[in-house]
Amino acid sequence: MADIVNLRQARKQKARTDKATRAEQNRMLFGRTKAEKLKQAAERALADKHVEGHKRED
């Protein structure tokens, strides 16, 4: 026989896990210090400048 499952509790548990995964993703995206953000922006600008320097003119 199958186990009896309380659907209300199952929905709440699923909502909790979804909320936890969303929170983890947000911590990864937005949980950086200002110095880390500035460093990444500088690295991105340097990489863009490098790529732009190698483009051909039409």
ChimeraX commands (.cxc) that place a marker at each C-alpha (Angstrom):
marker #1 position 0.00,0.00,0.00 radius 0.5
marker #1 position 1.00,3.59,-0.56 radius 0.5
marker #1 position 1.72,5.99,2.26 radius 0.5
marker #1 position -0.94,8.54,3.06 radius 0.5
marker #1 position 0.24,12.04,2.22 radius 0.5
marker #1 position -1.24,15.22,3.63 radius 0.5
marker #1 position -1.40,17.49,0.57 radius 0.5
marker #1 position -1.46,20.69,2.63 radius 0.5
marker #1 position 1.78,19.73,4.34 radius 0.5
marker #1 position 3.32,18.59,1.06 radius 0.5
marker #1 position 2.49,21.95,-0.59 radius 0.5
marker #1 position 3.95,23.86,2.35 radius 0.5
marker #1 position 7.14,21.77,2.29 radius 0.5
marker #1 position 7.52,22.34,-1.46 radius 0.5
marker #1 position 7.01,26.08,-0.97 radius 0.5
marker #1 position 9.67,26.10,1.76 radius 0.5
marker #1 position 12.23,24.32,-0.43 radius 0.5
marker #1 position 11.46,26.60,-3.39 radius 0.5
marker #1 position 11.89,29.65,-1.19 radius 0.5
marker #1 position 15.18,28.31,0.16 radius 0.5
marker #1 position 16.60,27.67,-3.32 radius 0.5
marker #1 position 15.49,31.13,-4.50 radius 0.5
marker #1 position 17.15,32.68,-1.43 radius 0.5
marker #1 position 20.38,30.79,-2.17 radius 0.5
marker #1 position 20.38,32.06,-5.75 radius 0.5
marker #1 position 19.79,35.62,-4.57 radius 0.5
marker #1 position 22.65,35.35,-2.09 radius 0.5
marker #1 position 24.91,34.32,-4.94 radius 0.5
marker #1 position 23.74,37.16,-7.20 radius 0.5
marker #1 position 23.30,40.04,-4.80 radius 0.5
marker #1 position 25.34,39.10,-1.75 radius 0.5
marker #1 position 28.60,40.68,-2.88 radius 0.5
marker #1 position 30.51,43.54,-1.33 radius 0.5
marker #1 position 30.99,46.82,-3.12 radius 0.5
marker #1 position 34.67,46.02,-3.66 radius 0.5
marker #1 position 33.80,42.71,-5.30 radius 0.5
marker #1 position 31.29,44.43,-7.58 radius 0.5
marker #1 position 33.83,47.09,-8.58 radius 0.5
marker #1 position 36.50,44.47,-9.20 radius 0.5
marker #1 position 34.18,42.45,-11.43 radius 0.5
marker #1 position 33.14,45.59,-13.33 radius 0.5
marker #1 position 36.78,46.52,-13.90 radius 0.5
marker #1 position 37.62,43.00,-15.11 radius 0.5
marker #1 position 34.60,43.05,-17.44 radius 0.5
marker #1 position 35.61,46.47,-18.83 radius 0.5
marker #1 position 39.16,45.25,-19.42 radius 0.5
marker #1 position 37.90,42.14,-21.22 radius 0.5
marker #1 position 35.53,44.20,-23.37 radius 0.5
marker #1 position 38.36,46.59,-24.25 radius 0.5
marker #1 position 40.54,43.63,-25.21 radius 0.5
marker #1 position 37.85,42.18,-27.47 radius 0.5
marker #1 position 37.07,45.55,-29.05 radius 0.5
marker #1 position 40.76,46.02,-29.83 radius 0.5
marker #1 position 40.80,42.84,-31.87 radius 0.5
marker #1 position 37.75,43.58,-33.99 radius 0.5
marker #1 position 38.18,44.30,-37.68 radius 0.5
marker #1 position 36.84,47.44,-39.25 radius 0.5
marker #1 position 34.51,46.91,-42.21 radius 0.5
marker link #1:1,2 radius 0.2
marker link #1:2,3 radius 0.2
marker link #1:3,4 radius 0.2
marker link #1:4,5 radius 0.2
marker link #1:5,6 radius 0.2
marker link #1:6,7 radius 0.2
marker link #1:7,8 radius 0.2
marker link #1:8,9 radius 0.2
marker link #1:9,10 radius 0.2
marker link #1:10,11 radius 0.2
marker link #1:11,12 radius 0.2
marker link #1:12,13 radius 0.2
marker link #1:13,14 radius 0.2
marker link #1:14,15 radius 0.2
marker link #1:15,16 radius 0.2
marker link #1:16,17 radius 0.2
marker link #1:17,18 radius 0.2
marker link #1:18,19 radius 0.2
marker link #1:19,20 radius 0.2
marker link #1:20,21 radius 0.2
marker link #1:21,22 radius 0.2
marker link #1:22,23 radius 0.2
marker link #1:23,24 radius 0.2
marker link #1:24,25 radius 0.2
marker link #1:25,26 radius 0.2
marker link #1:26,27 radius 0.2
marker link #1:27,28 radius 0.2
marker link #1:28,29 radius 0.2
marker link #1:29,30 radius 0.2
marker link #1:30,31 radius 0.2
marker link #1:31,32 radius 0.2
marker link #1:32,33 radius 0.2
marker link #1:33,34 radius 0.2
marker link #1:34,35 radius 0.2
marker link #1:35,36 radius 0.2
marker link #1:36,37 radius 0.2
marker link #1:37,38 radius 0.2
marker link #1:38,39 radius 0.2
marker link #1:39,40 radius 0.2
marker link #1:40,41 radius 0.2
marker link #1:41,42 radius 0.2
marker link #1:42,43 radius 0.2
marker link #1:43,44 radius 0.2
marker link #1:44,45 radius 0.2
marker link #1:45,46 radius 0.2
marker link #1:46,47 radius 0.2
marker link #1:47,48 radius 0.2
marker link #1:48,49 radius 0.2
marker link #1:49,50 radius 0.2
marker link #1:50,51 radius 0.2
marker link #1:51,52 radius 0.2
marker link #1:52,53 radius 0.2
marker link #1:53,54 radius 0.2
marker link #1:54,55 radius 0.2
marker link #1:55,56 radius 0.2
marker link #1:56,57 radius 0.2
marker link #1:57,58 radius 0.2
view
